Amino acid sequence: MALLAQRTMVCPPGLCLSHPAQVRVVASARPAQTRPLRVFLVEDSQLTVDNLSALLRQTGLDCIVGSAEDETTALQRIHGLHQEQPLDLLIIDIFLKAGSGLGVLKKLAGLPGGVSLIPRVVITNFAREEIQQACLALGAERFFDKCTNLDALVEHCHTVLARRNSRA
């Protein structure tokens, strides 16, 4: 994958997706792409959805194609969107308005049409070891704390894009 510029994230100490904040991007990387990354976000806080969308846009990824704030809606929308055009990544919070991120992870395996193969990561403010292990056991690739792992989350999104493009 060719990078047009090196990207350096500058996340202020204490930056958390669930609080209004500014993230300064020193130089944005724009990977050569066959098509934009398609990410679905399962998150109950609209503020977090907006902040994460803005953060990813600032790093060259305008990629959030949908979101849901509860388990049932998430599963329906993920299945529907994936049938229209494949999704590249699911970003799933643990606590939702109804149901949970763990429930979403469990039920993804039973959805038809390749949905169970979509890479998924978990973001949460409840980053306890036992929750992390449960998420990984249910198929999450990675586990990110919303307040301390934003750079790693953004890097992972770029890695997913590079991995997808290398297969194209």
C-alpha positions as CSV (number, residue, x, y, z in Angstrom):
1,M,0.0,0.0,0.0
2,A,1.4,3.4,-0.9
3,L,1.1,6.1,1.7
4,L,1.1,9.6,0.3
5,A,2.2,11.2,3.6
6,Q,3.2,10.0,7.1
7,R,0.4,10.5,9.6
8,T,1.1,11.5,13.2
9,M,-1.8,11.6,15.6
10,V,-1.6,14.0,18.5
11,C,-4.2,12.9,21.0
12,P,-4.2,15.1,24.1
13,P,-3.8,13.2,27.4
14,G,-7.2,12.3,28.6
15,L,-8.9,12.5,25.2
16,C,-11.9,10.3,25.4
17,L,-14.4,9.7,22.6
18,S,-17.3,10.2,24.9
19,H,-16.3,13.8,25.7
20,P,-16.1,16.7,23.3
21,A,-12.4,17.2,22.4
22,Q,-10.1,18.2,19.6
23,V,-7.7,15.8,17.9
24,R,-5.0,17.5,15.9
25,V,-3.6,15.6,12.9
26,V,-0.2,16.7,12.0
27,A,-0.1,15.2,8.5
28,S,-2.8,13.1,7.1
29,A,-2.1,9.8,5.3
30,R,-4.2,8.9,2.4
31,P,-3.8,5.3,1.4
32,A,-4.2,4.5,-2.3
33,Q,-7.6,2.8,-2.2
34,T,-9.8,0.8,-4.6
35,R,-12.8,1.9,-2.6
36,P,-13.3,3.7,0.7
37,L,-13.2,1.7,4.0
38,R,-16.7,0.8,5.1
39,V,-17.1,0.8,8.9
40,F,-20.3,0.2,10.9
41,L,-20.4,1.5,14.4
42,V,-22.4,-0.1,17.2
43,E,-22.5,2.7,19.9
44,D,-25.3,4.1,22.0
45,S,-23.8,7.6,22.4
46,Q,-24.3,10.0,19.5
47,L,-21.5,12.2,20.8
48,T,-19.1,9.2,20.5
49,V,-20.4,8.4,17.0
50,D,-19.8,12.0,16.0
51,N,-16.4,12.2,17.6
52,L,-15.1,8.9,16.2
53,S,-16.4,9.8,12.7
54,A,-14.6,13.1,12.9
55,L,-11.4,11.5,14.2
56,L,-11.4,9.0,11.4
57,R,-12.1,11.7,8.7
58,Q,-9.2,13.8,10.0
59,T,-6.9,10.8,9.5
60,G,-8.0,10.2,5.9
61,L,-10.8,7.7,6.6
62,D,-14.3,9.0,5.8
63,C,-15.6,5.5,6.5
64,I,-18.6,5.3,8.9
65,V,-21.4,4.1,6.7
66,G,-23.9,3.4,9.5
67,S,-24.5,3.1,13.2
68,A,-26.9,1.6,15.7
69,E,-27.5,2.2,19.4
70,D,-28.9,-1.2,20.3
71,E,-28.2,-4.9,19.7
72,T,-31.3,-5.7,17.5
73,T,-31.0,-2.7,15.3
74,A,-27.3,-3.2,14.9
75,L,-27.7,-6.8,13.7
76,Q,-30.4,-5.9,11.2
77,R,-28.5,-2.9,9.8
78,I,-25.2,-4.8,9.6
79,H,-26.8,-7.6,7.7
80,G,-28.6,-5.2,5.3
81,L,-25.6,-3.0,4.6
82,H,-23.3,-6.0,4.1
83,Q,-25.6,-7.4,1.5
84,E,-25.7,-4.1,-0.4
85,Q,-21.9,-3.7,-0.3
86,P,-19.5,-5.6,2.0
87,L,-18.5,-4.0,5.2
88,D,-14.9,-3.9,6.1
89,L,-15.0,-3.4,9.9
90,L,-17.4,-3.4,12.8
91,I,-16.6,-1.2,15.8
92,I,-18.7,-2.4,18.7
93,D,-19.2,-0.8,22.2
94,I,-20.0,-3.1,25.1
95,F,-22.9,-1.1,26.7
96,L,-25.8,-0.3,24.4
97,K,-29.3,1.2,24.9
98,A,-30.7,-2.3,24.7
99,G,-28.8,-5.5,24.6
100,S,-25.0,-5.4,24.6
101,G,-21.9,-5.5,22.5
102,L,-21.3,-9.0,23.8
103,G,-24.7,-10.0,22.5
104,V,-23.8,-8.5,19.1
105,L,-20.6,-10.5,19.0
106,K,-22.4,-13.7,19.9
107,K,-25.1,-13.3,17.3
108,L,-22.9,-12.2,14.4
109,A,-21.7,-15.8,14.0
110,G,-25.3,-16.9,13.1
111,L,-26.0,-14.3,10.5
112,P,-25.9,-15.4,6.8
113,G,-24.2,-13.9,3.8
114,G,-20.7,-13.6,5.1
115,V,-21.5,-11.3,8.0
116,S,-19.7,-13.6,10.4
117,L,-16.5,-13.0,8.5
118,I,-16.5,-9.2,8.9
119,P,-13.6,-8.1,11.1
120,R,-14.7,-6.6,14.4
121,V,-13.2,-4.7,17.2
122,V,-14.5,-3.5,20.6
123,I,-14.3,-0.1,22.1
124,T,-15.4,0.7,25.6
125,N,-14.9,2.8,28.7
126,F,-15.1,-0.5,30.7
127,A,-11.7,-2.0,29.7
128,R,-11.5,-4.8,32.3
129,E,-9.3,-7.8,31.5
130,E,-12.2,-10.3,31.9
131,I,-14.4,-8.2,29.4
132,Q,-11.5,-8.1,27.0
133,Q,-11.0,-11.8,27.1
134,A,-14.7,-12.5,26.6
135,C,-14.7,-10.2,23.5
136,L,-11.7,-11.8,22.0
137,A,-13.2,-15.3,22.6
138,L,-16.3,-14.1,20.8
139,G,-14.4,-13.1,17.7
140,A,-13.2,-9.6,18.3
141,E,-9.8,-8.9,16.6
142,R,-8.8,-6.2,19.0
143,F,-10.1,-4.4,22.2
144,F,-9.7,-0.7,22.7
145,D,-10.3,1.6,25.6
146,K,-12.1,4.7,24.3
147,C,-10.0,7.0,26.5
148,T,-6.5,5.6,26.1
149,N,-6.3,3.7,22.8
150,L,-7.5,6.1,20.2
151,D,-4.3,6.1,18.2
152,A,-4.2,2.3,18.2
153,L,-7.9,2.2,17.0
154,V,-7.1,4.6,14.1
155,E,-4.0,2.6,13.2
156,H,-6.1,-0.6,13.2
157,C,-8.6,1.0,10.8
158,H,-5.7,1.8,8.5
159,T,-4.4,-1.7,8.8
160,V,-7.8,-3.2,7.9
161,L,-7.9,-0.9,4.8
162,A,-4.3,-2.0,3.8
163,R,-5.2,-5.7,4.4
164,R,-8.4,-5.3,2.3
165,N,-6.6,-3.5,-0.5
166,S,-3.8,-6.1,-0.6
167,R,-6.4,-8.7,-1.5
168,A,-8.0,-6.6,-4.1
